[in-house]
Amino acid sequence: MLETADKELVTVNNLASVTSDSVECRIPLRERFASLKEKLGDVEELLEQLIGWTHDIVGTAEIVTAHERFHLENGKVFHDDPFYDSRTTYFFDHFIFDRKLNGHGSNCDTYSGLTPCQLFLSRAQQESPALPIEVAEALDSLSHFRHSLYQIHKISEKQMTLVDLIDSARISIHAKPREHFRGIEKKTILQGYVFNLGTFHYLSSGIVLHPLKANRLIKKLIKQSLKDGHNRKQVLPLLANLQLRYLRHKHVHPKLIYKNQAP
């Protein structure tokens, strides 16, 4: 499995104790994000800061609503599930980069129709004094993410090559600080977010690992889905649901779970 050093996880349930609503309206972005200048190579640190800032903007209620919707579309997990941490990270990746916000922040301007990442970049462009350029560029680079389904073509302890099964792109992934690619087999199919920082690509910790024995069925499902006009935003939640069903029924052969599924 993908191994990382112990790190406190930001969850939907503990967000209320991390920050208070609408703080961002009073604290300039420069003051909040300037400290990241020393951590520009740490994807997880950048993401945690974006999550905290977003919570200050939108409040807990919108995040909880988004989380419930994510459960409906991708499968529900519980606190005692061994895969709870990775699925929670997967949700926050989705929330920050793919889900459009819906509403108004207290004493703030409208943010409806933008993802939290888009909202942040819009605010950062208007910030005065401006964010340190290194910080602004690092956070902007996160907006050029890739959320897809991949197969591992090559893998070592600190690096692997992924092939995007939807558009055939080949991506070289480097391990994040304190991370190792141990226990993941070549040819494994996984889904999740890939982020670019500088010249390197990093894989989010919120990954969904599919069973090797379902590889052929997954590729068949993707091919048929694309032929039917479905896009990756329709295919990925379906596969996340199937993987969760497999994890909860490991006594059942994965082929029986993945067989004859369609968006």
C-alpha positions in Angstrom: 0.0 0.0 0.0 1.0 3.7 -0.3 2.8 4.6 2.9 3.2 8.0 4.5 4.5 9.3 7.8 1.8 9.9 10.4 0.0 13.2 9.8 -3.2 14.6 11.4 -6.1 14.2 8.9 -8.5 17.0 8.3 -12.0 15.5 8.3 -15.5 16.8 7.9 -16.2 16.2 11.5 -13.2 18.1 12.9 -13.4 21.1 10.6 -15.6 23.0 13.0 -12.8 23.0 15.6 -10.1 23.9 13.1 -11.4 27.3 12.1 -14.4 29.6 12.6 -16.7 30.7 9.7 -15.9 33.8 7.7 -12.5 34.4 9.2 -11.0 34.8 5.7 -13.1 37.9 5.2 -11.0 39.6 7.8 -7.6 38.0 7.3 -5.7 38.9 4.1 -4.6 36.0 2.0 -0.9 37.1 2.2 -1.0 36.9 6.0 -2.5 33.4 5.9 -0.5 31.9 3.1 2.9 33.6 3.3 4.2 30.9 5.6 3.8 28.3 2.8 6.9 29.8 1.2 9.0 27.3 3.2 6.7 24.3 2.2 6.2 24.7 -1.5 7.2 21.1 -2.2 4.7 19.7 0.2 1.4 19.0 -1.7 -0.4 17.9 1.4 0.4 21.1 3.3 -0.8 23.2 0.4 -4.0 21.2 0.2 -4.7 21.5 3.9 -4.3 25.2 3.8 -6.8 25.4 0.9 -9.2 23.2 2.8 -9.0 25.4 5.9 -9.4 28.6 3.9 -12.4 27.2 2.1 -14.0 26.2 5.3 -13.6 29.8 6.5 -15.4 31.0 3.4 -18.3 28.5 3.1 -18.7 27.2 6.6 -19.3 23.7 7.8 -22.9 23.2 6.4 -21.8 23.4 2.7 -19.0 20.9 3.3 -21.3 18.5 5.1 -23.9 18.7 2.3 -21.1 18.1 -0.3 -19.9 15.1 1.7 -23.3 13.6 1.9 -23.7 13.9 -1.9 -20.2 12.4 -2.4 -21.3 9.4 -0.3 -24.4 8.9 -2.5 -22.3 9.0 -5.7 -19.1 7.3 -4.6 -20.2 5.0 -1.7 -20.5 5.7 2.0 -17.6 5.1 4.4 -17.6 5.1 8.2 -15.0 6.2 10.8 -14.0 2.6 11.7 -13.4 1.6 8.1 -9.6 1.0 7.4 -10.0 3.0 4.2 -11.7 5.9 5.9 -8.7 8.2 5.7 -8.0 7.7 2.0 -11.7 8.1 1.1 -11.9 11.3 3.2 -8.9 12.7 1.3 -10.5 11.7 -2.0 -13.6 13.6 -1.0 -11.7 16.8 -0.1 -9.8 16.6 -3.4 -13.2 16.4 -5.2 -14.6 19.2 -3.0 -11.7 21.6 -3.6 -11.0 21.0 -7.3 -14.2 19.6 -8.9 -17.3 20.6 -7.0 -18.8 24.0 -7.7 -19.8 26.0 -4.7 -23.4 27.0 -4.2 -24.2 30.1 -2.1 -22.8 33.2 -0.4 -20.4 33.5 2.4 -21.3 35.6 5.5 -20.2 39.2 4.8 -18.5 38.0 1.6 -19.3 38.3 -2.1 -20.9 35.6 -4.1 -19.0 32.5 -4.8 -21.7 30.3 -6.4 -20.6 28.5 -9.6 -16.9 28.4 -8.7 -14.8 25.5 -7.3 -13.0 26.5 -4.1 -9.7 26.4 -6.0 -11.1 28.8 -8.7 -12.4 31.0 -6.0 -9.1 31.1 -4.2 -7.2 32.0 -7.5 -9.8 34.7 -8.2 -9.3 36.3 -4.8 -5.5 35.9 -5.0 -5.4 38.0 -8.2 -7.2 40.8 -6.5 -5.1 40.6 -3.3 -3.1 43.7 -2.2 -0.4 43.3 -1.1 0.1 40.3 -3.4 1.0 36.9 -2.3 4.7 36.0 -2.6 5.0 34.9 -6.2 6.4 31.5 -5.3 3.3 30.8 -3.2 0.9 32.1 -5.8 2.6 29.9 -8.5 2.6 26.8 -6.4 -1.1 27.1 -5.5 -2.0 28.0 -9.1 -0.2 24.8 -10.3 -2.5 22.7 -8.2 -5.4 23.9 -10.4 -3.9 22.0 -13.3 -4.8 18.7 -11.7 -5.7 15.4 -13.4 -8.6 13.3 -11.9 -8.8 10.0 -13.7 -8.3 6.2 -13.8 -4.8 4.9 -14.2 -2.8 1.7 -14.6 0.7 1.3 -13.2 3.1 0.8 -16.0 6.4 0.9 -13.9 6.9 1.2 -10.2 9.8 1.6 -7.7 9.9 2.7 -4.1 10.0 6.4 -4.9 8.7 6.7 -8.5 6.1 5.2 -10.8 4.7 5.6 -14.3 1.0 5.7 -14.8 -1.0 5.4 -18.0 -4.4 7.2 -18.0 -6.9 4.6 -19.1 -9.3 7.3 -20.4 -7.0 9.4 -22.7 -3.9 7.2 -22.8 -1.6 9.9 -21.3 1.5 8.7 -19.6 2.5 10.4 -16.3 5.7 10.1 -14.3 4.8 10.2 -10.5 7.3 11.0 -7.8 6.8 10.1 -4.1 5.9 13.0 -1.8 8.2 13.7 1.2 8.0 10.8 3.7 6.1 8.7 1.2 7.0 5.3 -0.4 5.2 3.2 -3.0 5.4 -0.1 -1.1 3.0 -3.0 -1.6 1.4 -1.7 -4.8 1.8 -4.1 -7.7 2.6 -3.3 -11.3 -0.5 -3.3 -13.6 -2.7 -2.2 -10.6 -5.5 0.1 -11.7 -6.2 3.1 -9.4 -8.1 6.3 -9.5 -7.5 9.7 -7.9 -6.0 13.1 -8.3 -2.5 13.8 -9.8 -1.0 17.2 -9.0 1.8 19.1 -10.6 4.3 21.1 -8.6 7.2 22.5 -10.6 8.7 19.8 -12.8 7.2 16.9 -10.7 3.8 15.2 -10.6 2.5 13.8 -7.3 -0.3 11.4 -6.5 -2.8 12.4 -3.9 -3.1 10.2 -0.8 -6.9 9.9 -1.6 -6.5 7.0 -4.0 -8.9 4.2 -4.9 -7.1 0.9 -5.5 -9.0 -1.6 -7.7 -8.3 -5.4 -7.5 -6.0 -6.8 -10.1 -8.5 -9.5 -10.9 -11.0 -6.9 -12.1 -8.6 -5.2 -14.6 -10.1 -6.7 -17.7 -13.7 -5.9 -16.7 -12.7 -2.3 -15.7 -11.1 -1.7 -19.1 -14.1 -3.1 -20.8 -16.4 -0.9 -18.7 -14.4 2.2 -19.6 -14.4 1.4 -23.3 -18.2 0.8 -23.4 -18.9 3.9 -21.3 -16.9 6.2 -23.5 -18.5 4.6 -26.6 -21.9 5.4 -25.0 -21.0 9.0 -24.6 -20.3 9.0 -20.9 -17.4 11.1 -19.5 -15.0 10.5 -16.7 -17.1 12.4 -14.2 -19.8 9.7 -14.7 -17.5 6.7 -14.9 -15.3 7.4 -11.8 -18.0 7.5 -9.2 -19.4 4.2 -10.5 -15.9 2.6 -10.2 -15.4 4.1 -6.7 -18.7 2.5 -5.7 -17.7 -0.9 -7.1 -14.3 -0.8 -5.3 -16.1 0.0 -2.0 -18.5 -2.9 -2.6 -15.4 -5.2 -3.2 -13.8 -4.0 0.0 -16.9 -4.9 2.0 -17.4 -8.3 0.3 -13.9 -9.7 0.0 -15.3 -13.2 0.2 -16.9 -12.5 -3.2 -14.7 -12.8 -6.3 -14.1 -9.3 -7.7 -15.2 -10.4 -11.2 -18.7 -10.9 -9.8 -18.8 -7.4 -8.4 -17.4 -5.6 -11.4 -19.2 -7.7 -14.0 -22.1 -6.2 -16.1 -21.9 -2.8 -14.6 -22.7 0.3 -16.6 -23.1 4.0 -15.9 
